Amino acid sequence: MKKKIKLIFFHPYSYLGGADNSLLRLIQKLNLNKFSITFVSLNNSYLKKNLSKKIIFKRLNVSRSILSMLQFRKLILSYNNDQFTKVIIVSNQNFANIISYFSSINIPKIKRIFIDRNHLDELKFTNNFYEKFKKIIIKQLIKITYPQANLVIGISTKLSKDLSIFIKKKVKTVYSPSFDKNIILKSKNSLSLSNKYKYILNVSRFSKRKDHKTTLMAFKIVLNKYKNIKLILIGYGPERNNIVTMAKKLKIYNKLIIVNKTYNPYSYMKKSKLLILTSIYEGFPNVLVESLTIGTPVISTNMNAGASEILLNGKGGDLINIGDYKKLSKKIIDFLKSSRELKSKAIFAKSKLHRFSAVTHSKIYSEIFRKI
């Protein structure tokens, strides 16, 4: 029997979200006659129930990712034999990439692919001294470890360019596989939402980096002109209570619909007139592509990576500066007055979404795995 290539996907914290959906779409399309796949995480990956039973799932029993190196190294060594033509570690996100390097150091024949899913801007934003110190260390370790990888991949052009300058090494861009026509079918599921309201949607994790404050403050202004609208927030995370508190303080809570962690946000996208995203930083905001796939227009902050590429520098959707809730409110009001321009932009952007195809993505990675 012909030997396979061993792929070890290392994704320490596997939750419902953009990174996991990208990995799901990639792994689903890889040829399991050519690749043997092990998925390694520190929790019970939500991908397990969605992937072939031929995929091996390994959970490392440690409380923090930094403590996983010894267990992860032992696992890597167990595959470093003549059973496979080559063994490739595919790690995701900066801290996982650093752990992958130190876990595999001085192990012969191992290939390393580091995928960065957030722009370096991520390391600028901290909540306390401990977090600031931690991110300073991560940034320095990126500079040390990334040049040792066989390949570094960024999921948007701007992300790759800025990372390449920082690590002084070429970074290959492979767009996130967020254009998936299957979501059109999923979007047809019925919802019990009243037809007397127009819905505006924000799908993003309830965390500070997603800046729901800007969303809520803009929506407050829009409500002064339009009463027949509601804001749907889909997500989960540590900021949920703060979002609710702020909505009550702004006296808009009765106009909110909060949906906790759904595996099918696409029905809400189809039902909504408009999707907004107010993130401070991203790598590649998949939700913009997903919304455009369904045909729902979008307004997004012009964070340092991803959004402007998806929205073709404003030709495929509206872009605002980070935190500019007044501009966002004006854009929403203009849209509610006349949706023609933004809908036209959405149609144009949709015609260009093949760049983010899951099929194209898997072909690129299959070729990388073969040649590396």
C-alpha positions as CSV (number, residue, x, y, z in Angstrom):
1,M,0.0,0.0,0.0
2,K,1.3,3.5,-1.0
3,K,2.5,5.5,2.0
4,K,0.6,8.6,2.9
5,I,1.6,12.1,4.0
6,K,0.9,12.6,7.7
7,L,-0.7,16.0,8.6
8,I,-0.8,17.0,12.2
9,F,-3.2,20.0,12.6
10,F,-2.5,21.8,15.9
11,H,-5.3,24.1,16.9
12,P,-5.2,24.4,20.7
13,Y,-8.6,25.9,21.3
14,S,-11.1,24.6,18.9
15,Y,-14.4,26.4,19.1
16,L,-17.2,27.5,16.7
17,G,-15.8,30.4,14.7
18,G,-13.9,31.5,11.6
19,A,-10.7,29.6,12.2
20,D,-12.4,26.3,12.9
21,N,-14.8,26.7,9.9
22,S,-11.7,27.3,7.7
23,L,-10.0,24.2,9.0
24,L,-13.3,22.2,8.6
25,R,-13.6,23.3,4.9
26,L,-10.0,22.4,4.2
27,I,-10.0,19.0,5.9
28,Q,-13.3,18.0,4.3
29,K,-11.8,18.4,0.9
30,L,-8.5,16.7,1.4
31,N,-8.0,13.3,-0.2
32,L,-7.8,10.8,2.7
33,N,-6.2,8.3,0.3
34,K,-3.2,10.6,0.2
35,F,-3.3,12.1,3.7
36,S,-3.5,10.7,7.1
37,I,-4.8,13.4,9.4
38,T,-4.5,14.0,13.2
39,F,-6.2,17.0,14.8
40,V,-4.7,18.1,18.1
41,S,-6.4,20.5,20.5
42,L,-6.6,21.2,24.2
43,N,-10.4,20.8,24.3
44,N,-13.0,18.7,22.8
45,S,-13.0,20.0,19.2
46,Y,-16.4,20.9,17.8
47,L,-15.1,19.7,14.4
48,K,-15.1,16.1,15.5
49,K,-18.8,15.5,14.8
50,N,-18.5,17.2,11.4
51,L,-15.5,15.3,10.0
52,S,-14.8,11.8,8.8
53,K,-14.2,9.1,11.4
54,K,-10.9,8.5,9.6
55,I,-9.6,11.7,11.2
56,I,-7.8,11.1,14.4
57,F,-8.6,13.5,17.2
58,K,-6.1,13.9,20.1
59,R,-6.8,16.0,23.2
60,L,-3.8,17.1,25.2
61,N,-4.7,17.1,28.9
62,V,-3.2,20.4,30.1
63,S,-4.7,23.5,31.6
64,R,-2.8,26.0,29.4
65,S,-1.4,25.8,25.9
66,I,2.2,26.6,27.1
67,L,2.1,23.4,29.1
68,S,1.3,21.2,26.1
69,M,4.8,21.1,24.6
70,L,6.0,17.8,26.2
71,Q,2.8,15.9,25.3
72,F,2.7,17.4,21.8
73,R,6.4,16.5,21.3
74,K,5.7,12.9,22.3
75,L,2.8,12.7,19.8
76,I,5.0,14.1,17.0
77,L,7.7,11.6,17.8
78,S,5.2,8.8,17.6
79,Y,4.6,9.6,13.9
80,N,8.3,10.3,13.0
81,N,8.9,6.9,11.4
82,D,8.9,5.1,8.1
83,Q,5.1,4.7,8.1
84,F,4.6,8.0,6.2
85,T,6.4,9.7,3.3
86,K,6.6,12.9,5.4
87,V,5.2,14.4,8.6
88,I,3.9,18.0,8.4
89,I,2.8,20.0,11.4
90,V,0.1,22.6,10.4
91,S,-0.4,25.0,13.3
92,N,-2.8,27.8,13.6
93,Q,-2.4,31.2,15.2
94,N,0.7,32.8,16.7
95,F,0.9,31.1,20.1
96,A,0.2,27.7,18.6
97,N,3.0,28.3,16.0
98,I,5.5,29.1,18.7
99,I,4.5,26.0,20.6
100,S,4.8,23.9,17.5
101,Y,8.3,25.1,16.9
102,F,9.6,24.3,20.4
103,S,7.7,21.0,20.5
104,S,9.4,19.8,17.3
105,I,12.8,21.3,17.7
106,N,15.6,18.8,16.7
107,I,13.2,16.2,15.5
108,P,14.5,15.2,12.0
109,K,12.2,15.0,8.9
110,I,9.5,17.1,10.5
111,K,8.1,19.9,8.3
112,R,6.4,23.0,9.8
113,I,3.7,25.2,8.3
114,F,2.7,28.2,10.4
115,I,-0.6,29.8,9.6
116,D,-1.3,33.3,11.0
117,R,-5.0,34.2,11.2
118,N,-4.8,37.6,12.8
119,H,-2.9,40.7,11.8
120,L,0.1,41.7,14.0
121,D,-2.2,44.5,15.3
122,E,-3.6,41.8,17.6
123,L,-0.5,42.2,19.7
124,K,-1.1,46.0,20.2
125,F,-4.4,45.6,22.2
126,T,-4.2,44.6,25.8
127,N,-6.4,44.9,28.9
128,N,-3.8,44.8,31.7
129,F,-0.1,44.7,32.4
130,Y,0.1,40.9,32.4
131,E,-1.5,40.7,29.0
132,K,0.8,43.5,27.7
133,F,3.9,41.6,28.9
134,K,2.6,38.3,27.5
135,K,2.1,39.9,24.1
136,I,5.5,41.5,24.1
137,I,7.0,38.0,24.7
138,I,4.9,36.5,21.9
139,K,6.0,39.2,19.5
140,Q,9.6,38.5,20.2
141,L,9.1,34.8,19.9
142,I,7.4,35.2,16.5
143,K,10.5,37.0,15.3
144,I,12.7,34.1,16.5
145,T,10.6,31.1,15.6
146,Y,8.8,31.9,12.3
147,P,12.0,32.1,10.2
148,Q,12.5,28.4,11.3
149,A,9.3,27.3,9.6
150,N,9.3,25.6,6.2
151,L,6.4,27.9,5.2
152,V,4.6,30.7,6.8
153,I,1.0,31.4,5.5
154,G,-1.1,34.5,6.0
155,I,-4.9,34.5,5.2
156,S,-4.9,37.9,3.6
157,T,-2.5,40.0,1.5
158,K,-2.1,42.8,4.0
159,L,-1.5,40.4,6.9
160,S,1.1,38.5,4.9
161,K,2.9,41.6,3.8
162,D,3.2,43.2,7.2
163,L,4.2,39.8,8.8
164,S,6.8,39.2,6.1
165,I,8.4,42.6,6.9
166,F,8.4,41.8,10.6
167,I,10.0,38.3,10.4
168,K,12.2,39.0,7.4
169,K,10.9,36.0,5.6
170,K,8.5,35.4,2.7
171,V,4.9,34.8,3.8
172,K,2.5,33.1,1.3
173,T,-1.1,34.3,1.1
174,V,-3.8,31.7,1.0
175,Y,-7.2,33.2,1.5
176,S,-9.6,31.7,4.0
177,P,-12.1,29.3,2.3
178,S,-15.2,31.2,3.2
179,F,-17.0,31.0,-0.1
180,D,-19.1,27.9,0.3
181,K,-22.3,27.6,-1.7
182,N,-23.6,25.1,0.9
183,I,-24.5,28.1,3.1
184,I,-27.1,29.2,0.6
185,L,-29.0,26.0,1.3
186,K,-28.5,26.4,5.0
187,S,-29.8,30.0,4.8
188,K,-33.2,28.7,3.7
189,N,-34.1,27.4,7.1
190,S,-37.1,29.1,8.5
191,L,-37.0,31.6,11.4
192,S,-39.7,32.9,13.7
193,L,-38.9,36.6,13.2
194,S,-41.7,39.1,12.8
195,N,-42.0,40.6,9.3
196,K,-42.9,44.0,10.7
197,Y,-39.3,44.8,11.5
198,K,-36.2,45.4,9.4
199,Y,-33.2,43.5,10.8
200,I,-29.6,44.6,11.0
201,L,-27.2,41.8,11.9
202,N,-23.8,41.5,13.6
203,V,-22.2,38.1,13.8
204,S,-19.0,38.1,15.8
205,R,-17.6,36.7,19.1
206,F,-18.6,38.7,22.1
207,S,-15.1,40.0,22.8
208,K,-13.5,43.5,23.1
209,R,-11.7,43.1,19.7
210,K,-15.1,43.0,17.9
211,D,-16.0,46.4,19.4
212,H,-19.8,45.9,19.9
213,K,-19.8,49.3,21.6
214,T,-19.5,51.0,18.1
215,T,-22.3,48.8,16.8
216,L,-24.6,49.7,19.7
217,M,-23.9,53.4,19.7
218,A,-24.5,53.6,15.9
219,F,-27.7,51.6,16.3
220,K,-28.9,54.0,19.0
221,I,-28.6,56.9,16.6
222,V,-30.4,55.0,13.8
223,L,-33.3,54.3,16.2
224,N,-33.9,58.0,16.5
225,K,-35.0,58.0,12.8
226,Y,-36.3,54.5,12.3
227,K,-38.5,52.6,14.9
228,N,-39.3,49.5,12.8
229,I,-35.8,48.1,13.0
230,K,-34.1,45.5,15.3
231,L,-30.5,44.6,15.8
232,I,-29.5,40.9,15.9
233,L,-26.3,40.0,17.7
234,I,-25.1,36.4,17.1
235,G,-22.1,35.2,19.1
236,Y,-20.7,34.1,22.5
237,G,-17.9,35.1,24.7
238,P,-16.8,37.1,27.8
239,E,-18.3,40.4,26.8
240,R,-21.9,39.3,26.6
241,N,-22.9,40.8,30.0
242,N,-21.1,44.1,29.2
243,I,-23.0,44.2,25.9
244,V,-26.3,43.7,27.6
245,T,-25.5,46.3,30.3
246,M,-24.5,48.9,27.6
247,A,-27.7,48.2,25.6
248,K,-29.8,48.8,28.7
249,K,-27.9,52.0,29.5
250,L,-28.5,53.2,25.9
251,K,-32.2,52.2,26.3
252,I,-32.1,50.0,23.2
253,Y,-32.2,46.6,24.8
254,N,-35.8,46.0,23.8
255,K,-34.7,46.4,20.1
256,L,-32.0,43.7,20.4
257,I,-32.2,40.0,19.7
258,I,-29.2,38.2,21.1
259,V,-28.6,34.7,19.7
260,N,-26.0,32.6,21.6
261,K,-23.7,30.3,19.6
262,T,-25.7,29.0,16.6
263,Y,-24.2,26.6,14.0
264,N,-26.4,28.2,11.4
265,P,-26.2,32.0,11.3
266,Y,-27.0,32.0,7.6
267,S,-30.8,32.0,8.1
268,Y,-30.4,35.2,10.0
269,M,-28.2,36.6,7.3
270,K,-30.8,35.9,4.7
271,K,-33.5,37.5,6.8
272,S,-31.5,40.6,7.6
273,K,-31.4,43.7,5.4
274,L,-27.8,44.5,6.3
275,L,-24.7,42.9,8.0
276,I,-22.3,45.1,10.0
277,L,-18.9,44.3,11.4
278,T,-17.1,46.7,13.7
279,S,-13.9,44.7,14.6
280,I,-10.8,46.5,15.7
281,Y,-8.5,43.9,14.0
282,E,-9.0,40.7,12.0
283,G,-7.0,38.4,9.8
284,F,-9.8,37.6,7.3
285,P,-13.4,38.3,8.4
286,N,-15.1,35.2,7.0
287,V,-18.5,36.6,7.9
288,L,-18.3,39.3,5.2
289,V,-17.8,36.6,2.5
290,E,-20.6,34.5,3.9
291,S,-23.0,37.4,4.0
292,L,-22.2,38.4,0.4
293,T,-22.6,34.8,-0.7
294,I,-26.2,34.9,0.5
295,G,-26.6,38.3,-1.0
296,T,-26.9,40.5,2.1
297,P,-25.0,43.8,1.8
298,V,-22.3,44.7,4.3
299,I,-20.7,47.6,6.1
300,S,-17.4,47.0,7.9
301,T,-14.6,48.7,9.7
302,N,-11.5,49.1,7.6
303,M,-9.3,47.1,10.0
304,N,-5.7,46.4,9.0
305,A,-6.3,43.2,7.1
306,G,-9.1,41.4,5.3
307,A,-12.1,43.6,5.0
308,S,-10.8,46.0,2.3
309,E,-9.7,43.0,0.2
310,I,-13.0,41.3,0.4
311,L,-14.9,44.5,-0.3
312,L,-12.6,45.5,-3.1
313,N,-11.6,48.8,-1.4
314,G,-15.2,49.9,-1.0
315,K,-16.5,48.8,-4.4
316,G,-18.1,45.7,-2.9
317,G,-19.4,47.2,0.3
318,D,-19.0,50.2,2.6
319,L,-15.9,50.7,4.8
320,I,-15.7,53.0,7.9
321,N,-12.8,53.9,10.2
322,I,-12.5,51.8,13.4
323,G,-14.7,53.1,16.2
324,D,-16.5,55.7,14.0
325,Y,-20.0,55.0,15.2
326,K,-21.3,58.3,13.7
327,K,-20.2,57.4,10.3
328,L,-21.6,53.9,10.7
329,S,-25.0,55.3,11.8
330,K,-25.0,57.6,8.7
331,K,-24.2,54.7,6.4
332,I,-27.0,52.6,7.9
333,I,-29.5,55.5,7.7
334,D,-28.5,56.1,4.0
335,F,-29.0,52.4,3.3
336,L,-32.5,52.4,5.0
337,K,-33.4,55.4,2.9
338,S,-32.3,53.7,-0.3
339,S,-30.6,50.3,-0.5
340,R,-29.9,50.4,-4.2
341,E,-26.2,51.5,-4.1
342,L,-25.1,49.1,-1.3
343,K,-27.0,46.2,-2.9
344,S,-25.3,47.0,-6.2
345,K,-21.9,46.8,-4.4
346,A,-22.9,43.5,-2.9
347,I,-23.7,42.0,-6.3
348,F,-20.4,43.2,-7.6
349,A,-18.5,41.7,-4.7
350,K,-20.4,38.4,-5.0
351,S,-19.2,38.1,-8.6
352,K,-15.6,38.1,-7.3
353,L,-16.0,35.6,-4.4
354,H,-14.4,32.7,-6.3
355,R,-11.1,33.9,-4.9
356,F,-12.2,32.5,-1.5
357,S,-13.5,29.1,-2.8
358,A,-13.1,26.1,-0.5
359,V,-12.2,24.0,-3.6
360,T,-9.4,26.3,-4.7
361,H,-8.2,26.5,-1.1
362,S,-7.9,22.7,-0.7
363,K,-6.1,22.4,-4.1
364,I,-3.5,25.0,-3.0
365,Y,-2.9,23.3,0.3
366,S,-2.7,19.8,-1.3
367,E,0.0,21.1,-3.6
368,I,1.8,22.7,-0.7
369,F,1.7,19.5,1.3
370,R,3.0,17.5,-1.7
371,K,5.9,19.9,-2.5
372,I,7.1,21.0,0.9
